């Protein structure tokens, strides 16, 4: 059986030996083991790599706010990623200044960590896995887009685990309308109900 320390070493080895694309550091999952609820995000960003923890940037603040709204605190849940290094792209401006930004992880990059995420799920032994955004959704279900399934509970028969798809917390930054906010808030209420059921 894998341990948290073993997973960290595996993540480090894969990340440091990956040369196909530019990356900007890596992190591992964070939170108690075992744990009833496991949140799976996409990949770390700049703040996450700097602090060594998932969901600590802007999206993380939204995430924690809604977590509190259903009576949970961060230290009661486990948070991990589909891709453990930060996928980046660089762009040179007209003045020659280079800017670095995040990019979504490629399917091949997600697959590099496929076994690690499976081992982490086994280790954490959650009652429910919450996917945050399209990338973890596609990795852990057969759905193609979050719009068709968010806020509902599904059984992943391969893992024999319940999966609850949700929009990524950063979606609130891009969809600044009341309708989306209400729907997102309702999904958290549905998550609370799902947790009480299983």
C-alpha positions in Angstrom: 0.0 0.0 0.0 1.4 3.4 -1.0 1.9 6.1 1.7 1.6 9.8 1.4 5.4 10.1 1.5 5.8 7.5 -1.3 3.3 9.6 -3.4 5.3 12.7 -2.8 8.5 11.1 -3.9 6.8 9.7 -7.1 5.4 13.2 -7.9 8.8 14.7 -7.4 10.5 12.2 -9.7 7.9 12.5 -12.5 7.9 16.3 -12.3 11.7 16.7 -12.3 12.2 14.3 -15.2 9.5 15.8 -17.4 11.0 17.7 -20.3 8.3 17.6 -23.1 6.8 21.0 -22.0 7.6 23.9 -19.7 6.5 23.5 -16.1 6.8 25.7 -13.1 7.2 23.6 -10.0 5.0 20.9 -8.4 3.0 20.1 -5.3 1.3 17.1 -3.7 -2.1 16.6 -2.1 -3.0 18.2 1.2 -5.3 17.2 4.0 -6.0 14.2 6.3 -5.6 10.6 5.3 -8.0 8.8 5.5 -10.8 11.3 4.8 -14.5 11.2 3.8 -14.2 13.8 1.1 -11.6 14.2 -1.6 -11.6 17.3 -3.8 -9.7 16.9 -7.1 -8.6 20.0 -9.0 -6.8 20.5 -12.3 -3.2 21.5 -11.6 -1.4 23.9 -9.3 -0.9 27.6 -10.2 1.9 30.0 -9.2 0.6 30.6 -5.6 0.0 26.9 -5.0 3.6 26.1 -6.0 5.0 29.0 -3.9 3.0 27.8 -0.8 3.3 24.1 -1.5 -0.5 23.5 -1.2 -3.4 23.2 -3.6 -6.1 25.9 -3.8 -4.5 28.8 -2.0 -4.8 31.4 -4.7 -7.8 33.4 -5.7 -9.8 30.2 -6.6 -8.8 28.8 -3.2 -10.4 31.8 -1.4 -13.7 31.1 -3.2 -13.4 27.4 -2.4 -12.8 28.0 1.3 -15.8 30.4 1.5 -18.2 27.8 0.1 -16.6 25.0 2.1 -17.4 27.0 5.3 -20.9 27.6 4.0 -21.7 23.8 4.2 -20.1 23.5 7.7 -16.7 22.1 6.7 -13.2 23.5 7.2 -10.2 23.0 5.1 -8.5 20.8 7.7 -11.4 18.3 7.5 -11.0 17.6 3.7 -8.3 16.3 1.4 -7.5 18.4 -1.7 -5.4 17.1 -4.6 -4.9 17.5 -8.3 -5.2 15.6 -11.6 -1.8 16.9 -12.7 0.7 17.7 -9.9 3.1 20.1 -11.7 2.3 23.6 -12.8 1.8 23.6 -16.6 3.0 26.9 -18.0 3.4 28.9 -21.2 5.8 31.7 -21.8 5.2 34.7 -24.0 7.6 37.4 -25.1 6.2 40.9 -25.3 7.2 43.6 -27.8 9.7 45.0 -25.2 11.3 41.6 -24.8 9.8 41.1 -21.4 8.8 37.4 -20.9 5.5 36.6 -19.1 4.7 33.2 -17.6 1.1 32.1 -17.3 -0.8 28.9 -16.5 -2.2 26.6 -19.2 -4.5 23.6 -18.8 -2.6 20.3 -18.5 -2.5 18.1 -21.6 -4.1 14.7 -21.5 -0.6 13.2 -21.7 0.4 15.2 -18.6 -2.7 14.0 -16.7 -1.8 10.4 -17.7 1.7 10.8 -16.3 0.0 11.0 -12.8 -2.8 8.5 -13.5 -1.4 5.8 -11.2 -0.5 8.3 -8.5 -4.0 9.7 -8.3 -5.5 6.2 -8.2 -3.1 5.3 -5.3 -4.0 8.5 -3.5 -7.8 7.7 -3.8 -7.1 4.3 -2.4 -5.1 5.7 0.4 -7.5 8.5 1.3 -10.5 6.1 1.0 -13.1 8.8 0.5 -16.9 8.3 0.6 -17.1 10.9 -2.1 -14.8 12.4 -4.7 -15.6 16.0 -5.8 -14.2 16.9 -9.2 -13.5 20.6 -9.7 -13.6 21.6 -13.4 -13.5 19.7 -16.7 -10.1 18.1 -16.4 -10.7 16.0 -13.3 -14.2 15.4 -14.6 -12.9 13.8 -17.8 -10.3 11.9 -15.8 -12.8 10.3 -13.3 -16.0 10.1 -15.3 -17.2 9.5 -18.9 -18.7 13.0 -19.2 -17.4 15.4 -21.7 -18.4 18.7 -20.0 -19.3 19.9 -16.6 -22.5 21.5 -17.9 -24.2 18.2 -18.4 -23.6 16.7 -14.9 -22.6 19.2 -12.2 -24.4 19.0 -8.9 -25.2 15.3 -9.2 -23.8 12.1 -7.6 -22.4 9.4 -9.9 -20.8 6.0 -9.2 -17.4 5.4 -10.8 -17.6 1.6 -11.1 -13.9 1.2 -11.9 -12.9 2.8 -8.6 -16.2 1.9 -6.8 -16.5 5.5 -5.5 -19.1 8.2 -5.7 -18.1 11.2 -7.8 -19.8 14.6 -7.5 -18.8 16.9 -10.4 -18.7 20.7 -9.7 -17.5 23.8 -11.6 -14.0 24.9 -10.7 -14.1 27.7 -8.1 -12.2 30.0 -10.6 -15.4 29.8 -12.8 -16.9 32.4 -10.4 -14.2 34.9 -11.6 -15.1 34.4 -15.2 -18.9 34.2 -14.8 -19.8 37.3 -12.9 -23.5 36.9 -13.1 -26.2 36.2 -10.5 -27.6 33.2 -12.3 -24.2 31.4 -12.4 -23.5 32.3 -8.7 -26.9 30.9 -7.6 -26.3 27.7 -9.5 -22.8 27.3 -8.1 -24.1 27.9 -4.6 -26.9 25.4 -5.1 -24.3 22.8 -6.1 -22.7 23.2 -2.7 -26.0 22.7 -1.0 -26.5 19.5 -3.1 -23.0 18.4 -2.1 -23.9 18.8 1.6 -27.1 16.7 1.0 -25.1 14.0 -0.8 -22.6 13.8 2.0 -25.4 13.2 4.5 -26.8 10.4 2.3 -23.7 8.3 1.9 
